[in-house]
Amino acid sequence: MGDYIAALGNAWPMVWEGIWITFQLTIGGALLALLIAIGLGLLARFENIVLRGFARVIIEFFRGTSLVVQLFWFFFVMPQMGLELPAMFVGILALGLNYGAYGAEVVRGSINAVPTGQWEATTALSMSPAQRMWRVIFPQAWALMIPSLNNLLIQLLKGTAIVSFITLTDLTYATDKLRNSTDTFFAYGVGLVLYFLIAYLLTLGMNALEVHAKHKLGRGDSLRQVLTFRTPRSVEKAGA
């Protein structure tokens, strides 16, 4: 076992570089995916058939084609058309477009899930469509969509493993190289643990975001109360 630990120590700079590249791809891809998901999710609800049709075509195209093929297209085909893109940019672009298309359905479904009474209330208050969406409907939909977006975020993290095909030394590539100085069981075991730790940290962040979103709507404790295990105010009042 000591030999394995020594080998991991020697390979750690490369493994750390792989973690950093995976982290950049995950965060960059997630931010792009979120923007695309919100944009396409809102467009897919428009009454204008052209805008709605455009959103549907983009969503179905990127959901219905392979992420690997999309990655190869941007990295290997586009240079033949005169547009050469950096590998990191290509990775973020492919991940953002692919998972953004899935996220668009989450956004659309969450908006549709907001109770009808909330829509009717905004109409009664004579709100403009923009005010109705951003001040009343979307904050409620946001709290609903976070758990599903969390699942997509974890899937996106795991999807970064394919970027070694386009010359990026991500975490999967680094653990595969570690196999040369140890063995398959140890190297891929290290990879499993590292991916799990990253996924768990991302999940904690998304859970905190969900708690904050629900608290702003008056539907739960604040993040500070959750972290400090304080008694909820509603319980305190009942006890008094």
C-alpha positions in Angstrom: 0.0 0.0 0.0 2.9 2.3 0.7 4.0 2.0 -2.9 0.6 3.1 -4.1 0.5 6.1 -1.8 4.0 7.1 -3.0 2.9 6.7 -6.6 -0.2 8.9 -5.9 2.0 11.5 -4.3 4.3 11.6 -7.4 1.3 11.8 -9.7 -0.6 14.3 -7.6 0.4 17.4 -9.6 -1.1 15.8 -12.7 -4.1 14.7 -10.8 -4.6 18.1 -9.3 -4.4 19.6 -12.8 -7.0 17.2 -13.9 -9.3 18.2 -11.0 -8.8 21.8 -11.9 -9.7 21.3 -15.6 -12.7 19.2 -14.7 -13.8 21.9 -12.3 -13.5 24.6 -14.9 -15.4 22.6 -17.4 -18.1 21.8 -14.9 -18.6 25.4 -13.7 -18.3 26.9 -17.2 -20.5 24.4 -18.8 -23.1 24.7 -16.0 -23.3 28.5 -16.3 -23.7 28.4 -20.1 -26.2 25.6 -19.7 -28.2 27.6 -17.2 -28.4 30.6 -19.6 -29.4 28.4 -22.5 -31.9 26.6 -20.4 -33.6 29.7 -19.2 -33.6 31.3 -22.6 -34.9 28.3 -24.5 -37.3 27.4 -21.7 -39.0 30.8 -21.8 -39.0 30.8 -25.6 -40.7 27.4 -25.7 -43.7 29.0 -23.9 -44.1 31.9 -26.3 -47.3 32.2 -28.2 -45.4 33.2 -31.3 -45.1 30.0 -33.3 -41.8 31.1 -34.9 -40.0 31.7 -31.6 -41.6 28.7 -30.0 -40.7 26.5 -33.0 -37.1 27.8 -33.0 -36.7 26.9 -29.3 -38.2 23.4 -29.9 -35.8 22.7 -32.8 -32.7 23.7 -30.8 -33.9 21.7 -27.8 -34.7 18.5 -29.7 -31.5 18.7 -31.8 -29.1 18.9 -28.9 -31.1 16.4 -26.8 -31.3 14.0 -29.7 -27.7 14.0 -30.8 -24.7 12.5 -29.0 -22.6 14.8 -26.8 -19.5 13.0 -28.1 -20.4 13.8 -31.7 -21.2 17.4 -30.8 -17.8 17.7 -29.1 -16.0 16.2 -32.2 -17.9 18.4 -34.5 -16.8 21.6 -32.7 -13.2 20.5 -32.3 -12.5 18.5 -35.5 -15.0 19.6 -38.1 -15.2 23.4 -37.5 -11.5 24.0 -38.1 -12.0 22.5 -41.6 -14.6 25.2 -42.1 -12.1 27.9 -41.1 -13.0 28.3 -37.4 -10.6 26.8 -34.9 -11.6 26.9 -31.3 -9.6 26.3 -28.1 -10.1 22.9 -26.5 -11.4 24.3 -23.2 -13.9 26.6 -25.0 -15.1 23.6 -27.1 -15.6 21.5 -24.0 -17.6 24.2 -22.3 -19.6 25.0 -25.4 -20.6 21.3 -26.1 -21.5 20.7 -22.4 -23.4 23.9 -22.2 -25.5 23.3 -25.3 -26.2 19.7 -24.6 -27.2 20.0 -20.9 -28.8 23.4 -21.6 -31.2 21.7 -23.9 -32.2 19.2 -21.2 -32.4 22.1 -18.7 -34.8 24.0 -20.9 -37.4 21.3 -20.4 -36.8 21.6 -16.6 -37.4 25.3 -16.8 -40.5 25.1 -19.0 -42.0 22.4 -16.8 -41.3 24.2 -13.6 -42.9 27.4 -14.9 -45.9 25.4 -16.0 -46.1 23.9 -12.5 -46.6 27.3 -10.7 -50.2 27.3 -9.5 -52.8 28.9 -11.8 -53.9 31.2 -8.9 -50.5 32.9 -9.0 -50.9 33.7 -12.7 -54.4 35.0 -12.1 -53.2 37.2 -9.3 -50.6 38.9 -11.5 -53.3 39.5 -14.1 -55.6 41.0 -11.4 -52.7 43.3 -10.4 -52.3 44.5 -14.0 -48.7 43.4 -14.2 -46.9 43.5 -17.5 -45.7 40.1 -18.9 -42.1 40.8 -17.9 -43.1 41.9 -14.3 -45.4 38.8 -14.0 -42.6 36.5 -15.0 -39.6 37.9 -13.1 -41.3 39.2 -10.0 -43.9 36.5 -9.3 -43.7 33.4 -11.5 -40.0 32.7 -12.0 -39.0 33.0 -8.3 -41.5 30.2 -7.5 -40.5 28.2 -10.6 -36.8 28.6 -9.6 -37.4 26.9 -6.2 -39.1 24.1 -8.0 -36.5 23.5 -10.7 -33.3 23.5 -8.4 -33.5 19.7 -7.5 -33.8 18.7 -11.2 -31.0 21.2 -12.1 -28.9 19.6 -9.4 -29.3 16.2 -11.1 -28.3 17.7 -14.4 -25.2 19.4 -12.8 -24.0 16.1 -11.5 -24.6 14.5 -15.0 -22.6 17.4 -16.5 -19.7 16.8 -14.1 -19.6 13.1 -15.2 -19.9 14.2 -18.8 -16.6 16.1 -18.6 -14.9 12.7 -18.7 -15.0 12.7 -22.5 -12.9 15.8 -23.0 -9.7 13.8 -23.0 -10.7 13.0 -26.6 -9.9 16.6 -27.5 -6.5 16.8 -25.8 -7.6 18.1 -22.4 -6.0 16.4 -19.4 -9.0 16.2 -17.2 -9.5 14.0 -14.0 -10.3 10.9 -16.0 -7.2 11.3 -18.1 -5.1 11.8 -15.0 -6.4 8.8 -13.2 -5.9 6.7 -16.3 -2.2 7.8 -16.3 -2.0 6.9 -12.6 -2.8 3.4 -13.6 0.6 3.1 -15.3 2.5 3.4 -12.0 0.0 1.5 -9.8 -2.8 -0.8 -11.0 -6.4 -0.6 -12.4 -8.1 -1.1 -9.1 -6.2 1.6 -7.2 -6.1 4.2 -10.1 -9.8 4.0 -10.9 -10.7 3.7 -7.2 -9.0 7.1 -6.7 -11.0 8.5 -9.6 -14.3 7.3 -8.2 -13.5 8.9 -4.8 -12.5 12.2 -6.4 -15.5 12.4 -8.6 -17.8 11.6 -5.7 -16.2 14.3 -3.5 -16.6 16.9 -6.3 -20.2 15.8 -6.9 -21.0 15.9 -3.2 -19.6 19.5 -2.8 -21.7 20.6 -5.8 -24.8 18.9 -4.3 -24.2 20.8 -1.0 -24.0 24.0 -2.9 -27.3 23.3 -4.8 -29.0 22.3 -1.6 -28.0 25.6 0.0 -29.4 27.4 -3.1 -32.7 25.5 -2.8 -33.0 26.4 0.9 -32.3 30.1 0.2 -34.8 30.1 -2.7 -37.6 28.6 -0.6 -36.9 30.9 2.3 -37.2 33.9 0.1 -40.7 32.6 -0.8 -41.5 32.2 2.9 -41.7 28.4 2.6 -38.8 27.3 4.8 -36.1 28.2 7.3 -33.2 30.4 6.3 -29.8 29.0 5.4 -28.4 30.3 8.7 -31.2 28.5 10.7 -30.5 25.3 8.8 -26.7 25.5 9.4 -27.0 26.4 13.1 -29.9 24.0 13.8 -31.9 26.9 15.2 -35.5 26.3 16.1 -37.8 27.6 13.3 -39.8 30.7 14.2 -43.1 29.0 13.6 -42.2 26.4 16.2 -41.0 29.0 18.7 -44.3 30.9 18.3 -46.3 27.6 18.8 -44.3 26.9 22.0 -44.9 30.3 23.4 
